[in-house]
Amino acid sequence: MANELGGTTRPVPEVLSILPLRGTVLFPEAVLPLAAGREASVHLIEDAVRGDRVIGVFGQRDAAVEDPQERDLHRVGTVATIHKVLKQPDGTVRLVVQGMSRIRIVEVLQQKPFLRARVEVLADVPAEKGDLEAEALVRNVNTLFRQVVELSPFLPDELAGAVETVAEPGRVADVVSSALPSLSTELRQEL
């Protein structure tokens, strides 16, 4: 059975090129600008753009590691679509990616010129219909998040309204987690 991207009928490839991220976490549905300078990362992005533009992004355990291998990556990451790529004069690449679904590394298949791995989609567990506790928690998160947005000079007011339109508890957690600038990378990865 094919895994699917973000509830669409587009299947998640069983094998993905893996882009290690330093000090950041990409959540499903979030859009994130990234910069890539390592030779392996630039090759991976060029290869992905020639193909279907779908990659796996995984946070590094230690951002100081220059040539991350399997042991240096968190096991849970996000399948992402590359929307835009800009090659810089210094050889680095700027890109915009959008997270689709949470994934887990099952097995690393290739180390060079960049990591490739067999992955599996980690499906969100939907709240049961009529789960009053889950509904109350979502309402509380929405209320608290609205207050955070109102008090924060860095978060746009529209963000609170965007969260209120999300019904699934897991999606609410993803949107809020990706928007809060004060969350540490470790906590984001745990979420």
Phi, psi and omega in degrees: 000130183283140171284158183235151179273118171050036178079001178272177179271003178284117184287147173278124178301145179292330180240129181231150167287141187249120177259112177288138178249136177261121171065024177210158179229134176259126178264155175305139180076345181284149175251132187221128172279139180228159172235138179232130180234337180293142182305315180298320180293319178297317177298317179300313182296316178300318179296316181295322181292328176287341182254228186269002175069017181253129181223169170254136177242131183225136178288143174280143176292322180230113183296341182282346181289122185278328182235075187295137176246182183309313183295341183271356184251149169292150183283336182253132179215207184222137170281136187224152173255133177275120181265323185214142178224131176233116177279130181267156180302333181276005178094349177282169182231136171252137181214161176239125180238156175234127177289144181245303183214154174287139179225164178231140175287124176268315183200130174280128184254338185213138178256322185233147002285347174209164182290139170226141184216153169280133183232162172227146179282136175259105184288142173291145175269112182288150176290144178290146178300132179081012178285096186295325179295315179297318179298319179293320178297318178298317178298317179296317178298316179300316180296311180296320180294321176301319179295319178298315181297317180297326182273344185266127176284350185262345183256130180290144182302329182296338182299319180298317178294324179295321179293324181295340180276352181268129185260325184288129181304318180297319178293320177301314179299319179297313183295314181295316181297322181286337184270336185280113184289341185274352179288134178289158177301320180298316180293319177300317180296319179297320178293000000 
